[in-house]
C-alpha cells in the first residue's frame, strides 16, 4: 500500500495512505479493505466528511479536492449509526 499521507483541507492528516483497494488509518499498521462503493472518512480536527474515493491519487483533479462538509443532519445520522454498531462492520 502506498505510504503517502492524505490531508484534509484544514491541514490535518486524514489517512496514512489510500489506494483503490482500501485505506490505512493514521497510526494503524494494517489497511482497511473497502467493502462498499461509498466509504467515508471524517477529519478528526474539523469534522469535514470526505468520500474516500475522491481522495485517491488517480481521481480527476476536481474530485481530489475536499468535498463540502455534509450538513449537521447527515453527521447526526452517521454518529447515530456508529453508536448503534460500536463493533464496526461485520
N, C-alpha and C positions, 0 to 999 in steps of 0.2 A: 504494500500500500504506500502511496506517495506520502512523504512526511512533511510536506509544506503546509503550514497552518493556514486556516481560513479565518478572516477577520470580519467583524461587524463594521458597519458604517461609523460607529462610535469609537472604534479602535480596539475594542476587546477581542480576544481570541474566541471564536465560536467553536472551532474544531481543530484538532491537531492535524487531521487530514480528511479529504473527501474524494471518493472515486465513484465511478458508475455502479459499483457493486455494494458500497457501504460507506460508513464514516468511522473515524476514530475520535471518540470524545477526548476532551482536554484531560491529560494525565492518565489516560487509560492505556494499557498495554495491548488490549485486544480490540479489533474493529467490530462494529455492529453492522451486520449484513442487512440490506434493505429487504423488507417483507411486503411492501406495498408501493404504489406509484406516488403516493403523496406523503412522504415523510417530512417532518419539520424539525427545526432546531430553534431554540429561543436563546437570545443573548442574555447571559447572567447579569450583565451590567445595566442595560437599558430596556430589557424585555422585548426587543424587536423580534418578531417571528419571521423566519425565512423558510421557503420551500428549499429543501436540501439540494434538489436537482438544479436549482437556479444558481447554486454556489460552485458548481463543478467547473473546472478549467475549460472543458470543451463546450460549455454553454455559450450561446451568442452573447456578445458584449452587453446588449441591453438586458439580457436575462441574468447576467452575473452580478449586477449591481444589487444593492439592498432593495428588497421589496418594501412597500409601505407597511408599517405595522398594522396588524389586524385591530379592529375596534375592540372595545372592552368586552362586548358580548361574546365574541369568539374566544378571547383569552379566558373569560369566565367558564365557558364550556370546556376548554382544554384543561383547566385546573380541576373542574368537577370530574372529568373523565380520569385524570391522573389520581385523584383521591379515591375514586371508586375501584381502581385497579392498581394498588400500590406495588403489586408483584411484577408489574410490567407486562409486555406482550408474552403470549404463550408460546 
